[in-house]
């Protein structure tokens, strides 16, 4: 199974939708919540080229992008390949 990491904010509706999307597909993920955590925010920004929007998705250490990017991969069938399903 792939290593999936999400950087999220609790008040972000896109973060919530992304988590639900992955949960519905049975994909386990590690969630890093950015609320009031400047160190984790700085970590995410460093890994994403200073992006501040959430969620930011990583699969096996590779930056996928936002929830829209994840959905686009799913629509083309590439997400299952990344997740090794």
PyMOL commands that place a pseudoatom at each C-alpha (Angstrom):
pseudoatom trace, name=CA, resn=UNK, resi=1, chain=A, elem=C, hetatm=0, pos=[0.000, 0.000, 0.000]
pseudoatom trace, name=CA, resn=UNK, resi=2, chain=A, elem=C, hetatm=0, pos=[1.161, 3.525, -0.769]
pseudoatom trace, name=CA, resn=UNK, resi=3, chain=A, elem=C, hetatm=0, pos=[2.278, 6.036, 1.821]
pseudoatom trace, name=CA, resn=UNK, resi=4, chain=A, elem=C, hetatm=0, pos=[-0.239, 8.913, 1.639]
pseudoatom trace, name=CA, resn=UNK, resi=5, chain=A, elem=C, hetatm=0, pos=[0.213, 12.159, 3.577]
pseudoatom trace, name=CA, resn=UNK, resi=6, chain=A, elem=C, hetatm=0, pos=[-2.286, 15.023, 3.712]
pseudoatom trace, name=CA, resn=UNK, resi=7, chain=A, elem=C, hetatm=0, pos=[-1.585, 18.507, 5.014]
pseudoatom trace, name=CA, resn=UNK, resi=8, chain=A, elem=C, hetatm=0, pos=[-4.954, 19.860, 6.138]
pseudoatom trace, name=CA, resn=UNK, resi=9, chain=A, elem=C, hetatm=0, pos=[-6.741, 22.556, 8.096]
pseudoatom trace, name=CA, resn=UNK, resi=10, chain=A, elem=C, hetatm=0, pos=[-9.715, 21.583, 10.256]
pseudoatom trace, name=CA, resn=UNK, resi=11, chain=A, elem=C, hetatm=0, pos=[-11.835, 24.472, 8.946]
pseudoatom trace, name=CA, resn=UNK, resi=12, chain=A, elem=C, hetatm=0, pos=[-11.070, 23.836, 5.263]
pseudoatom trace, name=CA, resn=UNK, resi=13, chain=A, elem=C, hetatm=0, pos=[-13.994, 22.249, 3.389]
pseudoatom trace, name=CA, resn=UNK, resi=14, chain=A, elem=C, hetatm=0, pos=[-11.650, 20.932, 0.680]
pseudoatom trace, name=CA, resn=UNK, resi=15, chain=A, elem=C, hetatm=0, pos=[-9.542, 19.158, 3.305]
pseudoatom trace, name=CA, resn=UNK, resi=16, chain=A, elem=C, hetatm=0, pos=[-12.680, 17.512, 4.665]
pseudoatom trace, name=CA, resn=UNK, resi=17, chain=A, elem=C, hetatm=0, pos=[-13.811, 16.443, 1.175]
pseudoatom trace, name=CA, resn=UNK, resi=18, chain=A, elem=C, hetatm=0, pos=[-10.374, 15.057, 0.357]
pseudoatom trace, name=CA, resn=UNK, resi=19, chain=A, elem=C, hetatm=0, pos=[-10.303, 12.951, 3.522]
pseudoatom trace, name=CA, resn=UNK, resi=20, chain=A, elem=C, hetatm=0, pos=[-13.803, 11.631, 2.795]
pseudoatom trace, name=CA, resn=UNK, resi=21, chain=A, elem=C, hetatm=0, pos=[-12.787, 10.850, -0.808]
pseudoatom trace, name=CA, resn=UNK, resi=22, chain=A, elem=C, hetatm=0, pos=[-9.834, 8.771, 0.381]
pseudoatom trace, name=CA, resn=UNK, resi=23, chain=A, elem=C, hetatm=0, pos=[-11.753, 7.103, 3.217]
pseudoatom trace, name=CA, resn=UNK, resi=24, chain=A, elem=C, hetatm=0, pos=[-14.538, 6.045, 0.829]
pseudoatom trace, name=CA, resn=UNK, resi=25, chain=A, elem=C, hetatm=0, pos=[-11.883, 4.308, -1.271]
pseudoatom trace, name=CA, resn=UNK, resi=26, chain=A, elem=C, hetatm=0, pos=[-10.311, 2.624, 1.737]
pseudoatom trace, name=CA, resn=UNK, resi=27, chain=A, elem=C, hetatm=0, pos=[-7.064, 4.578, 1.428]
pseudoatom trace, name=CA, resn=UNK, resi=28, chain=A, elem=C, hetatm=0, pos=[-5.161, 5.003, 4.678]
pseudoatom trace, name=CA, resn=UNK, resi=29, chain=A, elem=C, hetatm=0, pos=[-3.370, 8.321, 5.143]
pseudoatom trace, name=CA, resn=UNK, resi=30, chain=A, elem=C, hetatm=0, pos=[-1.342, 10.279, 7.638]
pseudoatom trace, name=CA, resn=UNK, resi=31, chain=A, elem=C, hetatm=0, pos=[-2.946, 13.651, 8.345]
pseudoatom trace, name=CA, resn=UNK, resi=32, chain=A, elem=C, hetatm=0, pos=[-0.814, 16.627, 9.330]
pseudoatom trace, name=CA, resn=UNK, resi=33, chain=A, elem=C, hetatm=0, pos=[-3.098, 19.371, 10.653]
pseudoatom trace, name=CA, resn=UNK, resi=34, chain=A, elem=C, hetatm=0, pos=[-1.751, 22.885, 10.155]
pseudoatom trace, name=CA, resn=UNK, resi=35, chain=A, elem=C, hetatm=0, pos=[-4.039, 24.704, 12.607]
pseudoatom trace, name=CA, resn=UNK, resi=36, chain=A, elem=C, hetatm=0, pos=[-1.881, 26.754, 14.989]
pseudoatom trace, name=CA, resn=UNK, resi=37, chain=A, elem=C, hetatm=0, pos=[1.234, 24.788, 13.985]
pseudoatom trace, name=CA, resn=UNK, resi=38, chain=A, elem=C, hetatm=0, pos=[3.722, 27.090, 12.275]
pseudoatom trace, name=CA, resn=UNK, resi=39, chain=A, elem=C, hetatm=0, pos=[6.419, 24.396, 12.112]
pseudoatom trace, name=CA, resn=UNK, resi=40, chain=A, elem=C, hetatm=0, pos=[4.185, 22.008, 10.158]
pseudoatom trace, name=CA, resn=UNK, resi=41, chain=A, elem=C, hetatm=0, pos=[3.011, 24.862, 7.926]
pseudoatom trace, name=CA, resn=UNK, resi=42, chain=A, elem=C, hetatm=0, pos=[6.647, 25.742, 7.173]
pseudoatom trace, name=CA, resn=UNK, resi=43, chain=A, elem=C, hetatm=0, pos=[7.341, 22.058, 6.439]
pseudoatom trace, name=CA, resn=UNK, resi=44, chain=A, elem=C, hetatm=0, pos=[4.441, 21.926, 3.950]
pseudoatom trace, name=CA, resn=UNK, resi=45, chain=A, elem=C, hetatm=0, pos=[5.455, 25.184, 2.277]
pseudoatom trace, name=CA, resn=UNK, resi=46, chain=A, elem=C, hetatm=0, pos=[9.029, 23.940, 1.854]
pseudoatom trace, name=CA, resn=UNK, resi=47, chain=A, elem=C, hetatm=0, pos=[7.819, 20.707, 0.251]
pseudoatom trace, name=CA, resn=UNK, resi=48, chain=A, elem=C, hetatm=0, pos=[5.268, 22.360, -2.059]
pseudoatom trace, name=CA, resn=UNK, resi=49, chain=A, elem=C, hetatm=0, pos=[7.114, 25.406, -3.344]
pseudoatom trace, name=CA, resn=UNK, resi=50, chain=A, elem=C, hetatm=0, pos=[5.486, 27.767, -0.837]
pseudoatom trace, name=CA, resn=UNK, resi=51, chain=A, elem=C, hetatm=0, pos=[1.888, 26.710, -1.471]
pseudoatom trace, name=CA, resn=UNK, resi=52, chain=A, elem=C, hetatm=0, pos=[-0.398, 27.683, 1.392]
pseudoatom trace, name=CA, resn=UNK, resi=53, chain=A, elem=C, hetatm=0, pos=[-3.697, 26.177, 0.198]
pseudoatom trace, name=CA, resn=UNK, resi=54, chain=A, elem=C, hetatm=0, pos=[-5.020, 22.951, 1.673]
pseudoatom trace, name=CA, resn=UNK, resi=55, chain=A, elem=C, hetatm=0, pos=[-5.178, 20.110, 1.372]
pseudoatom trace, name=CA, resn=UNK, resi=56, chain=A, elem=C, hetatm=0, pos=[-1.790, 19.269, -0.083]
pseudoatom trace, name=CA, resn=UNK, resi=57, chain=A, elem=C, hetatm=0, pos=[-1.438, 15.604, -0.995]
pseudoatom trace, name=CA, resn=UNK, resi=58, chain=A, elem=C, hetatm=0, pos=[1.676, 13.441, -1.145]
pseudoatom trace, name=CA, resn=UNK, resi=59, chain=A, elem=C, hetatm=0, pos=[1.862, 9.835, -2.326]
pseudoatom trace, name=CA, resn=UNK, resi=60, chain=A, elem=C, hetatm=0, pos=[5.077, 7.933, -1.609]
pseudoatom trace, name=CA, resn=UNK, resi=61, chain=A, elem=C, hetatm=0, pos=[6.825, 11.254, -0.969]
pseudoatom trace, name=CA, resn=UNK, resi=62, chain=A, elem=C, hetatm=0, pos=[5.755, 12.684, -4.344]
pseudoatom trace, name=CA, resn=UNK, resi=63, chain=A, elem=C, hetatm=0, pos=[3.761, 15.933, -4.246]
pseudoatom trace, name=CA, resn=UNK, resi=64, chain=A, elem=C, hetatm=0, pos=[0.434, 15.367, -6.020]
pseudoatom trace, name=CA, resn=UNK, resi=65, chain=A, elem=C, hetatm=0, pos=[-1.006, 18.817, -5.336]
pseudoatom trace, name=CA, resn=UNK, resi=66, chain=A, elem=C, hetatm=0, pos=[-4.435, 19.809, -4.093]
pseudoatom trace, name=CA, resn=UNK, resi=67, chain=A, elem=C, hetatm=0, pos=[-7.689, 17.856, -3.905]
pseudoatom trace, name=CA, resn=UNK, resi=68, chain=A, elem=C, hetatm=0, pos=[-8.498, 18.942, -7.465]
pseudoatom trace, name=CA, resn=UNK, resi=69, chain=A, elem=C, hetatm=0, pos=[-5.233, 17.387, -8.633]
pseudoatom trace, name=CA, resn=UNK, resi=70, chain=A, elem=C, hetatm=0, pos=[-6.024, 14.180, -6.753]
pseudoatom trace, name=CA, resn=UNK, resi=71, chain=A, elem=C, hetatm=0, pos=[-9.493, 13.979, -8.336]
pseudoatom trace, name=CA, resn=UNK, resi=72, chain=A, elem=C, hetatm=0, pos=[-7.989, 14.556, -11.790]
pseudoatom trace, name=CA, resn=UNK, resi=73, chain=A, elem=C, hetatm=0, pos=[-5.633, 11.618, -11.255]
pseudoatom trace, name=CA, resn=UNK, resi=74, chain=A, elem=C, hetatm=0, pos=[-8.584, 9.489, -10.187]
pseudoatom trace, name=CA, resn=UNK, resi=75, chain=A, elem=C, hetatm=0, pos=[-10.570, 10.410, -13.308]
pseudoatom trace, name=CA, resn=UNK, resi=76, chain=A, elem=C, hetatm=0, pos=[-7.708, 9.358, -15.583]
pseudoatom trace, name=CA, resn=UNK, resi=77, chain=A, elem=C, hetatm=0, pos=[-7.132, 6.084, -13.711]
pseudoatom trace, name=CA, resn=UNK, resi=78, chain=A, elem=C, hetatm=0, pos=[-3.646, 7.130, -12.619]
pseudoatom trace, name=CA, resn=UNK, resi=79, chain=A, elem=C, hetatm=0, pos=[-4.514, 7.361, -8.932]
pseudoatom trace, name=CA, resn=UNK, resi=80, chain=A, elem=C, hetatm=0, pos=[-4.961, 3.608, -8.545]
pseudoatom trace, name=CA, resn=UNK, resi=81, chain=A, elem=C, hetatm=0, pos=[-1.555, 3.063, -10.149]
pseudoatom trace, name=CA, resn=UNK, resi=82, chain=A, elem=C, hetatm=0, pos=[0.052, 5.480, -7.702]
pseudoatom trace, name=CA, resn=UNK, resi=83, chain=A, elem=C, hetatm=0, pos=[-1.720, 3.774, -4.820]
pseudoatom trace, name=CA, resn=UNK, resi=84, chain=A, elem=C, hetatm=0, pos=[-0.628, 0.383, -6.214]
pseudoatom trace, name=CA, resn=UNK, resi=85, chain=A, elem=C, hetatm=0, pos=[-4.186, -0.928, -6.354]
for i in range(1, 85): cmd.bond("trace and resi %d" % i, "trace and resi %d" % (i + 1))
show_as sticks, trace
zoom trace
